[in-house]
Amino acid sequence: MTVQQNNFSVDTHGYYGDFGGAFIPEMLYPNVKQLQEQYLQIMGDPIFQESFQHLLKDYVGRPTPLFFAERLSQKHGASIYLKREDLCHTGAHKINNTIGQILLAERLGKKRIIAETGAGQHGVATATVCALKGLECIVYMGEKDIERQAPNVARMKMLGAKVVPAVSGSKTLKDATNEAIRDWINNPVDTHYIIGSVVGPHPYPDMVARFQSVISEEIKKQLIEKTGSPYPTHVIACVGGGSNAAGAFYHFLDDLSVKLVAVEAAGCGITSGMSAATTQLGKPGILHGSKSLLMQTNDGQVVEPHSISAGLDYPGIGPLHAHLFKSGRGTFMSATDEEALQAALDISRTEGIIPALETAHAFSVLNDIHFEKTDVVVICLSGRGDKDLDTYMKYL
C-alpha cells in the first residue's frame, strides 16, 4: 500500500481521512462547539503554554528519561530505548493530558470535572489535577475495573474524587464512558469532561494528541543526544483508545522512514470471541461521539471486548489510529493476555522495570519483529505496574 505523506493531521471538520467528526446529542452541542472554536486559540496562548510547561516540568517531572535497555537490546539485536512515562507523577502518561485539560477548563470557567477510566490511571491523573486546582471531581469506572484496579480506586478517593461504578454492559471502560457522557448531558453548563484518550467527538482526539505530543517531542531531542539523529527506525506503543501511542507517534507521523507499531489486546485470541483487537475485528461505526473502527455485530450492536488489561478493554480505537491503520501508515499487531503477562515478567527480570499490563502488550511484539543491528527502537513505556501486581502475582 502506498502511503500518502502529510495527511495525518485532523481537518477542519474533525476528520482523519474517513474517521472522526462530532456525533453528539443536542444538549452537548454548545459545550463541544465552544471547545472546537477555542481549544487551539487557548492552547496557543503564551500564558497558557507557560503554565502548561511549568507544571509539566515541576509537577509532572518532565522530561522523562529515554533509557537505553542494554540487555533487551542484546537479546533482540537492535538498539532499544524505553521512553519512561512510568516515571511521571501518578505513574503514567495520562497526567500530560489532564494537566492540559484542567488549565483549559479553568479558562472556560468550569468548576466541576468528570472523567472516565479503565485501568484507573486516567482517573488518578484527573483526581490529581482537580486536587491541585481545588475543583470537584467525579470519576466513572466500570464495576469490573473497580475490582481489578483497587489500588488506583484507593488513590482516587485519597485525592478527594468521587468514584462512581458503571454497572451496565460489560462493566468496563465503554460503560464508564457512557455514564460520563450521560452526566455531561445532565450538567452541561458548569462541567468539563476530561476525556482520557484520543477518542470522543472533535476536538477531543486532536486536543488529547496535542497534549500527549510532548512524548515524541522529547524523544526526538533525546535521540539526538544519544544517537546523533532525531529519528528512530521504530516507535512501538500499546493501543486501546490510543493516547500514549498518539503522543509517541505524533512528531513522526509525516516521516515515513519511521515505522509506527501499535499493539492491541488480543485477549484470549483474536478469533476467540474474547478480544479487543479492534483493527482486526472492527468495521466503521460511531461510538462515544466519533466515527472510527468499532467491534460490532452485523446490525451495529457493540461487541463486548475482553482484555486482562483494563486500559485496553475497549471495543473501539481513536480515529487517528483508524486512519493510520486504513492508510497503511501504522503497523497494527496484537498480543494475547498470556503473551502480555509473559512479556511483563521478562521485562521485569531483564531490565528491573515492572511495566503496566497495558505497556506489556507493546513489549510482547519484540519477539515477532525482525530487527537489523542498525535499528533504533523506541518503546513507549506508558505506565508502571504497581496497579497490576495482584494480577501478576496470580500469574506467578
WODA-V422669 format. One record per residue. N is the residue number from 1. OMEGA is omega in whole degrees, 0 to 359 (NA if undefined). NEAR is the number of other C-alpha atoms within 12 Angstrom. D_FIRST is the distance of its C-alpha to the first C-alpha in whole Angstrom. Layout:
N_OMEGA_NEAR_D_FIRST ; N_OMEGA_NEAR_D_FIRST
This chain:
1_177_10_0 ; 2_180_9_4 ; 3_177_20_6 ; 4_182_18_10 ; 5_173_17_13 ; 6_178_18_16 ; 7_185_22_15 ; 8_175_37_16 ; 9_179_31_19 ; 10_178_29_21 ; 11_186_21_23 ; 12_179_17_26 ; 13_177_22_26 ; 14_182_34_25 ; 15_165_33_21 ; 16_186_33_18 ; 17_182_27_16 ; 18_192_28_17 ; 19_177_42_19 ; 20_180_40_22 ; 21_180_36_25 ; 22_180_33_29 ; 23_192_28_30 ; 24_173_25_34 ; 25_183_20_37 ; 26_182_16_40 ; 27_183_19_42 ; 28_184_27_39 ; 29_180_22_38 ; 30_180_18_40 ; 31_183_34_39 ; 32_178_34_36 ; 33_178_23_36 ; 34_178_24_38 ; 35_181_32_36 ; 36_185_27_33 ; 37_190_20_36 ; 38_190_20_37 ; 39_181_31_35 ; 40_179_24_33 ; 41_180_18_37 ; 42_182_27_38 ; 43_180_31_35 ; 44_181_19_36 ; 45_183_17_40 ; 46_180_14_41 ; 47_176_16_44 ; 48_182_25_41 ; 49_178_21_39 ; 50_178_18_42 ; 51_181_25_43 ; 52_182_32_39 ; 53_178_24_39 ; 54_181_21_43 ; 55_176_28_42 ; 56_183_31_39 ; 57_191_20_41 ; 58_181_17_44 ; 59_181_23_44 ; 60_181_32_40 ; 61_180_24_41 ; 62_2_30_38 ; 63_174_31_36 ; 64_183_34_35 ; 65_166_27_35 ; 66_191_33_32 ; 67_175_29_34 ; 68_182_25_33 ; 69_190_30_33 ; 70_183_19_35 ; 71_177_21_35 ; 72_178_31_32 ; 73_178_28_30 ; 74_183_18_32 ; 75_187_20_31 ; 76_173_26_28 ; 77_178_22_28 ; 78_175_27_26 ; 79_185_31_28 ; 80_179_39_27 ; 81_180_35_29 ; 82_175_42_30 ; 83_196_44_30 ; 84_176_38_33 ; 85_176_45_33 ; 86_180_41_35 ; 87_172_32_38 ; 88_169_32_38 ; 89_185_33_41 ; 90_169_37_40 ; 91_179_35_38 ; 92_180_47_34 ; 93_188_53_32 ; 94_183_54_33 ; 95_179_49_36 ; 96_182_51_34 ; 97_183_45_33 ; 98_174_48_37 ; 99_180_44_38 ; 100_184_44_36 ; 101_178_43_37 ; 102_175_44_41 ; 103_177_39_41 ; 104_180_38_39 ; 105_176_34_42 ; 106_180_25_45 ; 107_182_23_44 ; 108_177_25_43 ; 109_180_18_47 ; 110_184_28_46 ; 111_185_26_48 ; 112_185_33_46 ; 113_172_44_43 ; 114_179_48_41 ; 115_170_48_38 ; 116_175_49_36 ; 117_177_52_36 ; 118_178_50_34 ; 119_179_49_35 ; 120_183_53_38 ; 121_178_53_36 ; 122_177_44_36 ; 123_178_56_39 ; 124_181_47_41 ; 125_178_46_39 ; 126_177_54_40 ; 127_181_45_43 ; 128_183_40_44 ; 129_175_42_43 ; 130_176_38_45 ; 131_179_27_48 ; 132_184_22_48 ; 133_178_26_48 ; 134_181_20_50 ; 135_177_29_48 ; 136_184_29_49 ; 137_175_38_46 ; 138_182_38_45 ; 139_176_49_42 ; 140_185_49_41 ; 141_180_47_40 ; 142_182_40_39 ; 143_178_31_42 ; 144_181_33_40 ; 145_177_43_39 ; 146_180_36_42 ; 147_187_25_44 ; 148_179_30_41 ; 149_185_36_41 ; 150_180_29_44 ; 151_180_25_45 ; 152_175_40_42 ; 153_179_37_44 ; 154_180_23_47 ; 155_179_29_46 ; 156_181_36_45 ; 157_177_25_49 ; 158_181_16_50 ; 159_175_29_49 ; 160_180_26_50 ; 161_171_34_47 ; 162_180_30_48 ; 163_184_38_46 ; 164_181_30_45 ; 165_172_31_44 ; 166_189_31_42 ; 167_179_22_43 ; 168_174_19_41 ; 169_181_22_38 ; 170_179_30_37 ; 171_181_32_39 ; 172_190_41_36 ; 173_180_50_33 ; 174_184_46_32 ; 175_175_35_36 ; 176_178_44_37 ; 177_177_44_35 ; 178_182_31_36 ; 179_179_34_40 ; 180_179_39_39 ; 181_179_35_38 ; 182_177_25_41 ; 183_182_29_43 ; 184_177_35_41 ; 185_182_25_42 ; 186_182_18_46 ; 187_189_21_46 ; 188_189_27_44 ; 189_188_24_46 ; 190_191_22_47 ; 191_170_32_44 ; 192_178_43_41 ; 193_176_46_38 ; 194_176_49_36 ; 195_189_49_33 ; 196_183_50_32 ; 197_182_53_28 ; 198_180_45_25 ; 199_179_49_26 ; 200_182_45_28 ; 201_173_40_29 ; 202_21_41_28 ; 203_186_40_29 ; 204_181_44_29 ; 205_179_49_25 ; 206_181_43_25 ; 207_180_42_29 ; 208_178_43_28 ; 209_179_46_25 ; 210_178_36_28 ; 211_181_42_30 ; 212_184_42_28 ; 213_174_32_27 ; 214_180_37_30 ; 215_181_48_28 ; 216_175_41_25 ; 217_178_30_28 ; 218_179_31_30 ; 219_182_42_28 ; 220_180_31_27 ; 221_183_23_31 ; 222_178_27_32 ; 223_176_29_29 ; 224_179_17_31 ; 225_188_15_34 ; 226_186_21_33 ; 227_184_23_30 ; 228_179_13_31 ; 229_179_15_27 ; 230_189_26_26 ; 231_170_34_22 ; 232_172_38_22 ; 233_181_32_19 ; 234_165_39_18 ; 235_184_49_20 ; 236_179_48_20 ; 237_174_53_22 ; 238_182_51_23 ; 239_165_56_22 ; 240_165_52_24 ; 241_168_51_24 ; 242_185_50_23 ; 243_180_49_25 ; 244_177_53_26 ; 245_179_53_22 ; 246_179_53_22 ; 247_180_47_24 ; 248_181_45_23 ; 249_199_50_20 ; 250_185_40_21 ; 251_175_32_22 ; 252_187_37_19 ; 253_186_38_16 ; 254_176_22_16 ; 255_190_25_16 ; 256_177_26_13 ; 257_180_20_15 ; 258_178_28_16 ; 259_179_32_14 ; 260_185_42_15 ; 261_179_42_16 ; 262_185_50_18 ; 263_180_47_20 ; 264_180_55_21 ; 265_178_53_25 ; 266_177_44_24 ; 267_179_37_28 ; 268_183_24_30 ; 269_186_26_27 ; 270_184_27_24 ; 271_186_18_25 ; 272_188_16_29 ; 273_177_20_29 ; 274_187_27_30 ; 275_174_36_27 ; 276_181_50_25 ; 277_191_48_21 ; 278_183_48_20 ; 279_180_41_16 ; 280_188_30_17 ; 281_188_32_20 ; 282_173_34_20 ; 283_185_30_19 ; 284_179_31_20 ; 285_182_33_23 ; 286_177_32_26 ; 287_175_39_28 ; 288_168_43_30 ; 289_177_34_29 ; 290_176_36_26 ; 291_180_36_23 ; 292_173_43_20 ; 293_189_40_19 ; 294_173_40_22 ; 295_186_36_24 ; 296_177_29_26 ; 297_180_17_28 ; 298_179_14_28 ; 299_171_10_30 ; 300_177_16_29 ; 301_182_17_31 ; 302_175_29_29 ; 303_181_30_29 ; 304_180_31_31 ; 305_171_43_29 ; 306_167_39_30 ; 307_174_46_30 ; 308_180_41_33 ; 309_183_48_32 ; 310_182_47_33 ; 311_179_51_31 ; 312_186_50_28 ; 313_188_45_29 ; 314_187_52_28 ; 315_182_50_26 ; 316_179_51_24 ; 317_181_54_21 ; 318_183_51_21 ; 319_175_52_20 ; 320_181_53_18 ; 321_175_56_17 ; 322_178_45_15 ; 323_178_34_13 ; 324_178_40_12 ; 325_184_36_11 ; 326_182_29_10 ; 327_183_26_8 ; 328_181_25_6 ; 329_179_32_9 ; 330_172_38_11 ; 331_183_33_12 ; 332_180_39_14 ; 333_180_33_17 ; 334_178_44_20 ; 335_179_43_24 ; 336_175_37_27 ; 337_182_37_30 ; 338_180_27_32 ; 339_179_35_29 ; 340_178_41_29 ; 341_179_38_33 ; 342_178_27_33 ; 343_179_33_31 ; 344_178_42_33 ; 345_181_32_36 ; 346_182_26_34 ; 347_179_34_34 ; 348_186_26_37 ; 349_177_15_39 ; 350_185_20_37 ; 351_180_24_37 ; 352_180_17_39 ; 353_177_29_37 ; 354_183_34_37 ; 355_170_46_34 ; 356_178_47_34 ; 357_178_54_32 ; 358_182_55_29 ; 359_181_52_28 ; 360_177_48_29 ; 361_180_51_26 ; 362_180_51_24 ; 363_188_50_26 ; 364_185_40_26 ; 365_175_35_22 ; 366_180_36_24 ; 367_186_22_25 ; 368_182_16_21 ; 369_175_22_19 ; 370_181_16_20 ; 371_170_23_21 ; 372_180_17_23 ; 373_182_16_26 ; 374_183_17_25 ; 375_175_25_23 ; 376_188_35_24 ; 377_175_43_23 ; 378_176_47_24 ; 379_177_50_25 ; 380_179_52_26 ; 381_197_46_29 ; 382_182_48_30 ; 383_180_44_33 ; 384_192_36_36 ; 385_181_39_37 ; 386_184_28_41 ; 387_185_38_40 ; 388_185_36_39 ; 389_179_25_41 ; 390_177_18_43 ; 391_180_26_40 ; 392_181_29_40 ; 393_177_14_43 ; 394_179_9_43 ; 395_180_17_40 ; 396_NA_12_42
